[in-house]
């Protein structure tokens, strides 16, 4: 039989841009019509501070055309400094002369941009700082990466902390190990520390920089000054933030380039051009490759995120690459706020969205997504024959009111919370914990309130089921990691041993956050299966390097006063606060991924700077909407399902066929294991029996993660061993196909349900009516004329009509159209 399905091709693409060097006079002569309309000119950074004689700042000019394309116009702009006695311009770099304030002025085809410039300490040349000058050189040269001396055991007898998380330890290893051989203060140029870097002696890492580079000059000056460490009573300012400019680039033409500038801001308010010290990377170099001086070169059409890492900070800029001369007629963007932001991004990428799906497709898609079940035949007839324009919106509201919606989300959170009976968690505890969670969703308890109750729960694991959260995972550090990953989408695990290499989190952040869970107490209850969870009021977490206690500290935030308080309560109030920058966005992203097939940030529990959202504006807006709705899950789901983005067809067009991250068409998704088994049982009316549940109960209602069967395991049910979203898999496999074809889940259920025999003998349906009913029950559509003709031909060749129709039933249940939600 012919099964109608459209499968997306998975692919990721990313791009960068640049502009031709043309003088302003040539530009004006070649484009005289532009004089009437001033170009949109921007200069970065928006403010320049020069803080000492060593300081400098590079800058870049960008113009944005009317069609949204950006061009690097640094070579085309007429530059001047308002007061040349204060700063000197050397190409695209400013150098200090004397203290004062002035402006950098950029003029281009009638547009003028003025950038304030402040100079202080022009006559001073501060000594080289080991922490702020030498350590960045080691990081930029790659000395302290995991593949070199930053490895756990170092390399070639020399070890540095990974990405420089332990400057004091690195200083001791550089200056105190192997005596004068590593550093030679009498003849600094002869220091092994320098000679290996410039390649004058054998070095397994190769030559890292030349003798005429700023890196060599910095190291040599530090050695010449005595290789001193920064005094304890005069520590240098720390890096507060890093910015990369321009914040976005839309580049036209393969090979076109765009220069980027990185600027660090320190705790004393000073800034520094770190373009030559930052480590630049791209998450899609095939679309936007970036070199070590911040120059992006556009490749194939697509989207990229270029990043700059300096100190413990990683920042990024979105780069879109488009081919030259691309013909594109932007469609009118309609729909709700989701459609406006999705449409805006599609227009930037010059992608045309697919049309809306049919009523049959929508009915099946939304019913499976919201309830985990198939539409009934009655629902099908009622919806298809409803002429009202708002019938889709009304259907969504009806589905959201069903108890199955609560059960779906209770199951998803049960996976994340690892609800499962083990040697330390009894079946009764797991059962009560799962029912507690289901009850919260059924009563539409706001997510923030539910999480607060969970994290602050105290009492017995029977009488207060939320306390099982602390019984399932007893390790303090693991508990902190789980809270960050489940409720904020942040993976802090890397920061346990070293600063996170791809995110902002440091070891101080890691142990400070873990300190919120260091005073959890546990003791036995009257029933040996039950445990009592309480706040014991004492206990600290020691830093791995300093071995000293770290005060409780919010991730990316302050250290609150927790004296005399339950630290968990302090954390829970901060975590679920509307001002928290992580919680609402993370939860909203999980909801979005469930209904759209892929998160705005993918994976949904790996939100970091180096894994940016595909649509940053929509990512922020969904989080804001969840806060606006007072964390009411249903309202956000209603917005998503009512959007055109959700209701699009899965059929692609030439402009969007290779895109999987911008929601130009509906992604085809395999139905999750529990829902798929429920759908098979529903379609055949042959229920399964699960431990602790009556016959006919659905797989999504299974409380204990340890309760499973071969079908659920084969189709990727979460084993609930970690909090990772990836544990529940919907990836198709050969074993799944073989089980559907040869296993008992389909063939026996078709026979046991005996629906075909009942329809023919009891309801007196014709063979054609039986075919139609099979299609409606399983696929939420009627068979096409071609399918009817083909099925009739097969039926006529069979003597046993009931068996033949059951074979058709089996075939439909085995089809990709049934197994996938489209």
C-alpha positions in Angstrom: 0.0 0.0 0.0 1.1 3.6 -0.5 1.7 5.5 2.7 2.0 9.2 2.4 4.8 10.7 4.4 7.3 13.5 4.0 10.6 13.2 5.9 12.9 16.1 6.6 16.6 16.0 5.7 18.6 16.9 8.8 21.3 19.5 8.2 22.7 22.6 9.9 24.2 25.6 8.1 25.8 28.9 9.2 27.2 32.0 7.5 29.4 35.1 7.8 30.0 38.4 5.8 32.3 41.2 4.6 32.5 44.1 2.2 34.7 45.4 -0.6 37.2 48.2 0.0 35.9 51.2 -1.8 36.6 54.9 -1.1 33.7 57.1 -0.1 34.2 59.1 -3.3 34.0 56.0 -5.5 31.0 54.7 -3.5 29.1 58.0 -4.0 30.0 58.1 -7.8 28.9 54.5 -8.3 25.7 54.8 -6.3 24.4 58.4 -6.8 20.8 57.4 -6.0 21.9 56.6 -2.4 22.5 60.3 -1.6 18.8 60.8 -1.1 18.6 58.0 1.4 21.2 57.9 4.2 22.6 54.4 4.9 22.1 52.7 8.2 25.6 53.0 9.7 26.9 51.6 12.9 30.3 51.7 14.6 31.6 49.3 17.2 32.4 49.3 20.0 29.8 52.0 21.0 32.2 53.5 23.5 36.0 53.5 23.8 38.1 53.8 26.9 41.8 53.9 26.8 43.2 53.3 30.3 47.0 53.4 30.1 50.0 53.7 27.8 49.7 50.1 26.9 46.1 50.3 25.9 44.6 50.4 22.4 41.2 49.8 20.8 40.3 48.5 17.4 36.9 49.4 15.8 34.7 48.4 12.9 32.0 50.1 10.8 29.0 48.2 9.5 26.2 49.3 7.2 22.8 47.6 7.0 21.1 47.7 3.6 17.4 48.1 3.1 17.1 44.3 2.5 18.7 43.5 5.8 22.2 42.6 4.4 25.1 44.0 6.5 28.5 44.9 5.0 31.8 45.7 6.7 32.3 49.3 5.7 35.4 50.1 7.7 37.4 50.7 4.4 34.6 52.9 3.0 34.1 55.2 5.9 35.8 58.5 6.3 37.3 58.5 9.8 38.5 61.4 11.9 39.3 62.1 15.6 37.7 65.2 17.0 40.8 66.1 19.1 43.9 64.5 17.7 46.0 65.7 20.6 44.4 63.0 22.8 44.4 59.9 20.6 46.1 58.7 17.5 44.4 56.7 14.8 46.4 54.0 13.2 44.2 52.4 10.6 41.3 50.9 12.5 43.0 51.3 15.9 43.1 54.1 18.4 46.1 54.7 20.6 46.3 57.0 23.7 48.4 60.3 23.7 47.1 62.2 26.7 44.2 62.2 29.1 40.9 63.7 28.1 37.6 63.1 26.3 37.1 63.2 22.5 35.1 61.5 19.8 35.8 59.1 16.9 33.8 60.3 14.0 32.7 58.1 11.1 31.1 59.6 7.9 29.6 57.7 5.0 27.3 58.9 2.3 25.6 61.5 4.5 25.5 59.4 7.6 27.6 60.4 10.6 28.2 58.3 13.8 30.2 59.7 16.8 31.7 57.3 19.3 32.8 58.8 22.7 36.5 58.2 23.5 37.9 58.6 27.0 41.6 58.5 27.8 43.0 58.1 31.3 46.5 57.1 32.6 48.0 57.9 29.2 51.4 58.6 30.8 51.4 55.4 32.8 52.7 52.0 31.8 51.6 49.5 34.5 53.7 46.5 35.1 52.8 43.2 33.4 50.3 41.3 35.5 50.6 37.5 35.7 46.9 37.0 36.0 45.7 39.6 33.5 48.5 39.6 30.9 50.5 36.4 31.1 47.7 34.0 31.7 45.7 35.3 28.7 48.7 34.7 26.4 49.0 31.1 27.6 45.3 30.6 26.9 45.4 32.2 23.5 48.5 30.2 22.5 46.6 27.0 23.5 49.1 26.0 26.2 46.5 25.3 28.8 44.0 23.4 26.7 43.0 19.8 27.3 45.1 18.6 24.4 48.3 20.3 25.8 49.5 21.2 29.3 46.0 21.7 30.5 45.4 17.9 30.4 44.7 16.1 33.6 48.3 14.9 33.8 49.8 17.7 31.8 52.1 17.0 28.9 55.8 16.3 28.6 56.3 16.8 32.4 54.6 20.2 32.5 51.1 20.8 33.8 48.8 23.9 33.7 45.3 24.3 35.0 42.7 23.8 32.2 42.0 27.2 30.6 43.8 28.9 33.5 41.3 28.3 36.4 44.2 28.2 38.9 46.6 31.1 38.3 48.4 30.7 41.6 49.1 27.0 40.9 50.2 27.8 37.4 52.6 30.5 38.6 54.2 28.0 41.0 54.5 25.4 38.3 56.1 27.8 35.9 58.5 29.5 38.3 59.3 26.8 40.9 59.5 23.5 39.0 62.8 22.3 37.4 64.6 25.3 38.8 66.2 27.8 36.4 65.6 25.7 33.3 62.0 26.8 32.8 62.6 30.4 33.5 66.0 32.3 33.3 65.7 35.6 35.1 69.4 36.5 34.3 68.9 35.9 30.6 65.1 36.0 30.0 65.5 35.2 26.3 67.1 31.9 27.2 64.1 30.7 29.4 62.8 27.4 28.2 59.3 28.8 28.9 60.0 31.2 26.0 62.2 29.2 23.7 59.7 26.4 23.3 56.9 28.8 22.4 58.9 30.5 19.6 60.2 27.2 18.3 63.9 27.7 18.9 64.1 24.4 20.7 62.1 21.2 20.1 58.5 21.5 21.3 55.8 18.9 20.8 53.2 21.7 20.6 55.1 23.4 17.8 55.8 27.0 17.3 53.2 29.2 19.0 54.2 32.8 18.2 57.0 34.8 16.7 59.6 37.0 18.4 58.0 40.2 16.9 54.5 39.3 18.4 52.8 41.0 21.3 52.7 37.7 23.0 56.5 37.3 23.0 56.9 40.9 24.2 54.5 40.4 27.1 56.2 37.2 28.3 59.7 38.6 27.9 58.8 41.8 29.8 57.3 39.8 32.6 60.4 37.7 32.9 62.7 40.8 32.7 60.8 42.3 35.6 61.5 39.3 37.8 58.6 37.0 36.9 56.5 38.3 39.8 53.0 37.2 40.8 50.3 39.8 41.5 50.6 40.9 45.2 47.8 39.5 47.5 47.0 43.0 48.8 46.9 44.5 45.3 45.1 42.0 43.1 44.3 43.2 39.5 40.7 43.8 38.5 38.7 40.8 37.3 36.8 40.5 34.1 33.1 41.3 34.6 32.0 40.8 31.0 33.1 40.4 27.4 31.3 41.7 24.3 31.8 40.8 20.6 30.9 43.3 17.9 29.0 43.5 15.6 26.2 41.7 17.5 24.8 40.3 14.3 25.9 40.0 10.7 23.9 39.1 7.6 26.5 38.4 4.9 25.9 38.1 1.2 28.1 36.1 -1.1 30.5 33.2 -0.5 34.0 34.5 0.5 32.7 37.8 1.8 34.3 38.8 5.0 33.3 40.6 8.2 35.7 41.7 10.9 34.8 41.2 14.6 36.1 43.0 17.7 36.1 41.6 21.2 36.1 43.9 24.2 36.4 43.0 27.9 35.1 45.1 30.8 36.8 44.8 34.2 35.6 45.2 37.7 37.2 48.6 38.0 35.2 49.9 35.0 38.1 49.8 32.6 37.9 48.1 29.2 40.4 46.3 27.1 40.5 45.2 23.4 41.0 41.5 23.7 40.6 40.7 20.0 44.1 39.4 19.9 43.8 37.5 23.1 40.4 35.9 22.8 39.9 32.4 21.4 37.5 32.6 18.4 35.4 29.6 17.3 32.4 29.0 15.1 29.7 26.4 15.5 29.4 26.0 11.8 32.7 26.8 10.0 31.3 25.6 6.7 29.0 28.6 6.7 31.0 31.1 8.8 34.6 30.3 9.4 36.4 32.7 11.8 40.2 33.0 12.2 42.2 33.8 15.2 42.0 37.6 14.7 38.2 37.7 14.5 37.8 37.7 10.7 34.7 35.8 9.5 34.6 34.4 6.0 31.2 33.4 4.6 30.7 29.9 3.1 27.6 28.1 2.1 24.1 29.4 2.8 23.0 29.1 6.3 23.3 30.3 9.9 26.2 30.3 12.3 27.2 31.5 15.8 30.7 32.8 16.1 32.1 33.0 19.6 34.9 34.7 21.5 36.2 33.2 24.7 38.3 35.3 27.1 39.0 34.6 30.8 35.9 32.7 32.0 33.5 34.4 29.6 32.2 33.2 26.3 30.1 35.5 24.1 28.8 35.1 20.6 27.3 36.8 17.6 24.8 35.5 15.1 25.9 35.3 11.5 23.6 34.6 8.5 25.1 33.8 5.1 23.1 34.2 1.9 24.0 33.7 -1.8 24.4 36.7 -4.1 21.4 37.6 -6.2 19.0 35.4 -4.3 15.5 36.1 -5.6 13.1 36.3 -2.7 9.6 37.7 -2.3 9.0 38.0 1.4 5.5 36.7 2.3 3.3 38.7 4.6 3.7 37.6 8.2 0.5 37.0 10.0 -0.4 35.1 13.2 0.4 35.5 16.9 3.6 36.7 18.5 5.2 33.3 17.8 4.5 33.6 14.1 5.8 37.2 14.0 9.2 36.2 15.4 9.4 33.0 13.4 8.5 34.9 10.3 11.0 37.6 11.0 13.8 35.0 11.2 12.6 33.2 8.1 12.7 36.5 6.2 16.3 37.1 7.4 17.2 33.7 6.0 15.2 34.2 2.8 13.2 31.0 3.5 9.6 30.5 2.5 7.4 28.7 5.0 5.3 25.7 4.0 1.5 26.1 3.9 -0.8 25.0 6.7 -1.5 21.3 7.2 -4.9 19.8 6.4 -7.6 19.4 9.0 -6.9 15.6 9.1 -3.2 16.2 9.7 -3.8 18.8 12.4 -6.4 16.7 14.2 -4.0 13.8 14.5 -0.9 15.9 15.3 -2.4 18.0 18.0 -4.3 15.1 19.7 -1.2 13.0 19.9 0.9 15.9 21.1 -1.5 17.1 23.8 -3.0 13.8 25.0 -0.7 11.0 23.7 -3.7 9.4 22.1 -5.3 9.1 18.7 -8.5 11.0 17.8 -11.5 8.8 18.1 -13.8 8.2 15.1 -16.4 10.4 16.7 -13.8 13.2 17.2 -12.8 12.8 13.6 -16.3 13.1 12.1 -17.2 16.0 14.4 -14.0 18.0 13.7 -13.9 17.4 9.9 -17.5 18.3 9.4 -17.3 21.4 11.6 -17.4 24.5 9.3 -16.4 27.0 12.0 -13.2 29.0 11.3 -12.2 28.7 15.0 -12.6 24.9 15.2 -8.8 24.3 15.6 -8.6 26.7 18.5 -11.6 25.1 20.1 -10.2 21.7 19.7 -7.0 22.8 21.4 -9.0 24.0 24.4 -10.9 20.8 24.6 -7.7 18.7 24.5 -6.1 20.8 27.2 -9.0 20.2 29.5 -8.5 16.4 29.3 -6.7 14.5 32.1 -4.4 13.0 29.5 -2.7 16.3 29.1 -1.7 16.3 32.8 -0.6 12.7 32.5 1.7 13.4 29.6 3.6 16.1 31.4 3.6 14.3 34.7 5.3 11.4 32.8 7.8 13.8 31.2 8.8 15.3 34.5 8.9 11.9 36.2 11.6 11.0 33.6 13.6 14.2 34.5 13.2 13.6 38.2 14.2 9.9 37.8 11.2 8.6 39.6 12.0 4.9 39.9 12.1 2.2 42.6 15.6 1.2 43.6 17.4 -0.4 46.5 17.2 2.9 48.3 13.8 4.1 47.0 10.8 1.7 47.7 8.1 1.1 45.2 5.6 2.7 47.5 7.8 5.9 47.6 8.1 6.0 43.8 4.4 5.4 43.4 3.4 8.2 45.8 6.0 10.5 44.3 4.6 10.0 40.8 1.0 10.4 41.9 2.0 13.7 43.7 3.5 15.0 40.5 0.4 13.9 38.4 -1.9 15.6 40.9 0.1 18.9 40.6 -0.4 18.9 36.8 -4.0 17.8 37.0 -4.8 20.7 39.4 -2.9 23.1 37.1 -0.6 24.1 39.9 1.8 26.8 38.4 5.2 25.3 37.6 7.1 27.8 39.8 4.9 26.8 42.8 5.4 23.1 42.1 9.2 23.5 41.9 9.3 25.5 45.1 7.3 22.8 46.9 9.6 20.2 45.5 12.9 21.8 46.5 11.8 22.9 50.0 10.0 19.6 50.8 10.5 18.3 54.3 9.2 15.2 56.1 8.6 11.6 55.3 8.9 10.1 51.8 5.4 8.7 52.2 3.7 11.6 53.9 5.4 14.2 51.9 6.2 12.6 48.5 8.2 15.5 47.2 11.0 14.7 49.6 11.8 11.7 47.4 13.7 14.2 45.2 16.4 14.1 47.9 16.2 10.4 48.4 16.6 9.4 44.8 19.9 11.4 44.7 21.7 11.7 48.0 25.0 13.1 46.8 25.2 16.9 47.4 27.1 17.7 44.3 24.9 15.5 42.1 21.8 17.1 43.6 23.0 20.6 42.7 23.9 19.4 39.2 20.4 17.9 38.7 18.6 21.1 39.9 20.6 23.2 37.5 20.1 20.9 34.6 16.3 20.1 35.1 15.1 23.5 36.1 17.5 25.9 34.4 18.8 23.8 31.5 22.4 24.3 32.6 25.0 21.6 32.7 27.5 22.6 35.4 29.2 19.2 35.6 32.4 20.4 33.8 32.9 23.1 36.4 33.4 20.6 39.2 37.1 20.1 38.2 37.9 23.1 36.1 36.2 26.2 34.7 33.7 25.3 32.1 35.5 25.5 28.7 32.4 26.5 26.7 30.3 28.5 29.2 30.6 31.1 31.9 30.6 28.8 34.9 33.6 28.6 37.1 34.6 26.3 39.9 33.5 29.0 42.4 30.0 29.0 40.7 29.8 25.2 41.0 30.7 24.8 44.6 28.8 27.9 45.6 25.6 26.5 44.1 26.2 23.1 45.6 26.4 24.7 49.1 22.6 25.3 49.0 22.2 21.5 49.4 24.9 20.8 51.9 22.6 20.9 55.0 20.1 18.3 53.9 19.6 15.7 56.6 18.2 12.1 56.3 17.0 9.6 58.9 14.9 6.6 59.2 11.2 6.4 59.9 8.9 3.9 61.7 8.4 2.1 58.4 11.7 0.8 57.2 10.8 1.7 53.6 10.3 5.4 54.5 13.0 8.1 55.1 12.7 11.5 56.8 14.2 14.5 55.0 15.0 17.6 57.1 17.2 20.6 57.3 20.0 19.8 59.8 21.3 23.4 59.8 25.0 22.5 59.4 27.4 21.3 56.8 29.5 23.0 54.1 30.9 22.3 50.7 34.7 22.7 50.2 36.3 24.0 47.1 38.3 21.4 45.2 41.3 23.6 44.8 41.4 25.8 47.9 39.9 23.1 50.2 37.9 25.9 52.0 34.1 26.2 52.4 32.3 28.1 49.7 29.3 30.2 50.7 26.0 29.5 49.0 26.0 31.5 45.7 23.3 31.8 43.0 24.5 30.8 39.6 25.6 34.0 37.9 24.4 35.9 41.0 25.1 37.0 44.5 25.8 35.2 47.8 22.6 35.6 49.8 22.4 35.7 53.6 21.3 32.2 54.6 22.1 32.4 58.4 19.3 30.8 60.3 17.4 29.8 57.2 16.8 26.6 55.2 19.2 27.2 52.3 16.9 25.3 50.0 14.1 27.8 50.6 16.4 30.7 49.8 17.5 28.9 46.6 13.9 27.9 45.6 12.7 31.5 45.9 15.5 32.8 43.7 15.2 29.9 41.2 11.4 30.4 40.6 11.5 34.2 40.7 10.3 36.0 37.6 13.6 37.8 37.6 15.6 34.6 37.3 17.2 34.7 33.9 17.2 30.9 33.4 14.1 29.2 34.9 11.2 30.4 32.8 13.1 30.3 29.5 14.3 26.7 30.2 10.8 25.4 31.0 9.3 27.2 28.0 12.0 25.7 25.8 11.1 22.2 27.0 7.4 22.9 26.2 8.3 24.2 22.8 10.5 21.2 22.0 7.7 18.8 22.8 5.3 20.3 20.4 7.7 21.5 17.7 10.1 18.5 17.6 13.2 20.5 18.4 14.0 23.1 21.0 15.0 26.7 20.3 18.0 25.5 22.2 18.8 21.9 21.4 19.5 19.9 23.5 16.9 21.5 25.8 19.0 20.9 29.0 22.2 22.2 27.5 21.6 26.0 27.4 25.0 27.8 27.2 26.5 30.6 25.2 28.2 28.2 22.8 24.9 26.5 22.1 22.7 29.5 21.3 18.9 29.5 20.6 18.0 29.3 16.9 15.7 32.2 17.4 17.0 34.3 20.4 14.1 36.7 20.3 11.5 33.9 20.4 13.5 32.1 23.2 13.3 35.3 25.3 9.7 36.0 24.5 8.4 32.5 25.4 10.1 32.8 28.8 8.5 36.2 29.3 5.1 34.9 28.3 5.4 32.1 30.8 6.1 34.6 33.5 3.2 36.8 32.3 0.9 33.8 32.5 2.1 33.2 36.1 3.7 30.0 35.0 0.5 28.5 33.7 1.6 25.6 31.5 -1.6 25.4 29.6 -1.6 29.0 28.3 1.8 28.6 26.8 0.8 25.3 25.1 -2.3 27.1 23.8 -0.1 29.8 22.2 2.2 27.3 20.6 -0.5 25.0 19.2 -2.6 28.0 17.8 0.5 29.3 15.9 0.9 28.9 12.2 4.4 27.6 12.9 2.9 24.6 14.7 0.1 24.1 12.2 2.3 24.0 9.1 2.5 21.1 6.7 5.4 18.7 6.9 5.8 19.0 3.1 8.8 21.1 2.3 9.6 23.5 -0.5 13.0 24.2 -2.3 13.9 27.1 0.1 13.3 25.2 3.4 14.0 21.6 2.6 17.4 21.6 4.2 16.5 23.7 7.3 15.5 21.9 10.6 15.9 24.7 13.1 13.7 27.6 12.0 10.2 26.0 11.9 9.4 26.7 8.2 7.6 23.3 8.1 6.5 20.7 10.6 9.1 18.2 11.6 8.1 14.6 11.3 8.5 13.0 14.7 8.4 9.4 15.8 5.7 9.1 18.5 7.3 8.5 22.0 7.4 4.9 23.3 4.6 5.2 25.9 2.3 7.2 23.6 2.9 4.8 20.7 2.0 1.8 22.8 -1.1 3.6 24.0 -2.1 4.4 20.5 -1.7 0.8 19.4 -3.8 -0.4 22.3 -6.4 2.3 21.5 -6.6 1.5 17.8 -6.9 -2.3 18.4 -8.9 -2.0 21.7 -6.5 -4.5 23.2 -5.1 -3.1 26.4 -1.9 -4.0 28.3 -1.4 -4.7 32.0 1.2 -2.9 34.0 2.4 -3.4 37.5 0.4 -1.5 40.1 -2.2 -0.4 37.5 -5.5 -2.0 36.4 -5.8 -3.6 33.0 -6.6 -0.9 30.5 -4.4 1.7 32.1 -2.1 3.6 29.8 1.7 3.3 29.6 2.0 7.0 30.3 0.4 6.3 33.7 3.2 4.0 34.8 4.5 5.4 38.1 7.6 3.5 38.6 10.4 3.9 36.0 11.5 0.4 36.8 8.3 -1.0 35.3 8.6 -1.7 31.6 8.2 -4.2 28.9 10.0 -5.2 25.7 8.1 -2.7 23.5 8.7 0.3 25.8 12.4 -0.5 26.1 12.9 -1.1 22.4 11.1 2.1 21.5 13.3 4.3 23.7 11.5 4.7 27.0 13.6 6.6 29.5 15.4 4.3 32.0 15.4 7.2 34.4 19.0 6.8 35.5 20.0 10.4 34.9 18.1 13.7 34.5 19.2 14.1 30.9 16.3 14.7 28.4 18.2 12.5 25.9 17.4 9.3 27.9 14.0 9.2 26.3 14.7 8.5 22.7 12.5 8.8 19.6 15.2 7.8 17.1 13.9 5.0 14.8 15.9 1.7 14.7 15.9 -1.6 12.9 14.9 -3.5 16.1 11.8 -1.3 16.3 10.8 -2.1 12.8 11.4 -5.8 13.3 9.4 -5.8 16.5 6.4 -4.2 14.8 6.6 -6.7 12.0 7.3 -9.9 13.9 6.5 -9.1 17.5 3.3 -9.6 19.5 2.6 -5.9 20.1 0.7 -5.5 16.8 -0.3 -8.9 15.4 -1.7 -10.3 18.6 -3.5 -7.1 19.5 -5.2 -7.0 16.1 -6.4 -10.6 16.7 -7.3 -10.2 20.3 -9.2 -7.0 19.7 -11.2 -8.8 16.9 -12.5 -5.4 15.7 -12.7 -6.5 12.0 -14.8 -9.5 12.8 -17.1 -7.4 15.0 -17.5 -4.7 12.3 -18.4 -7.2 9.7 -20.6 -9.6 11.7 -22.2 -7.3 14.4 -22.3 -3.9 12.7 -22.7 -5.4 9.2 -20.2 -3.0 7.6 -19.1 -3.5 4.0 -15.5 -4.3 3.3 -14.9 -0.8 2.0 -16.4 0.7 5.2 -14.1 -1.5 7.3 -11.1 -0.2 5.3 -12.3 3.4 5.9 -12.7 2.7 9.6 -9.2 1.3 9.9 -7.7 4.3 8.2 -9.7 6.8 10.3 -8.9 5.0 13.6 -5.2 4.7 12.9 -4.3 7.6 10.5 -7.2 10.1 11.1 -7.9 10.2 7.4 -9.9 8.2 4.8 -8.0 6.1 2.2 -7.4 7.7 -1.1 -9.0 6.4 -4.3 -5.7 4.8 -5.3 -5.4 3.1 -1.9 -9.0 1.8 -2.0 -8.4 0.4 -5.5 -5.2 -1.3 -4.4 -6.7 -2.7 -1.2 -9.8 -4.0 -3.0 -7.6 -5.8 -5.5 -5.7 -7.5 -2.6 -9.0 -8.3 -0.9 -10.5 -10.0 -4.0 -7.5 -12.3 -4.2 -8.1 -13.6 -0.6 -10.6 -16.2 0.3 -10.7 -15.3 4.0 -11.9 -11.7 4.0 -11.7 -11.2 7.7 -8.1 -12.4 7.7 -7.3 -10.2 4.7 -8.8 -7.1 6.4 -6.9 -7.9 9.6 -3.7 -8.1 7.5 -4.5 -4.6 6.2 -5.1 -3.5 9.8 -1.7 -4.9 10.7 -0.1 -3.2 7.7 -1.5 0.2 8.6 -0.3 -0.1 12.2 3.2 -1.0 10.8 3.3 2.0 8.4 5.5 5.0 9.0 2.5 7.2 8.8 1.1 5.5 11.9 4.4 5.4 13.9 5.3 9.0 13.1 3.5 12.2 14.1 3.4 14.5 11.1 
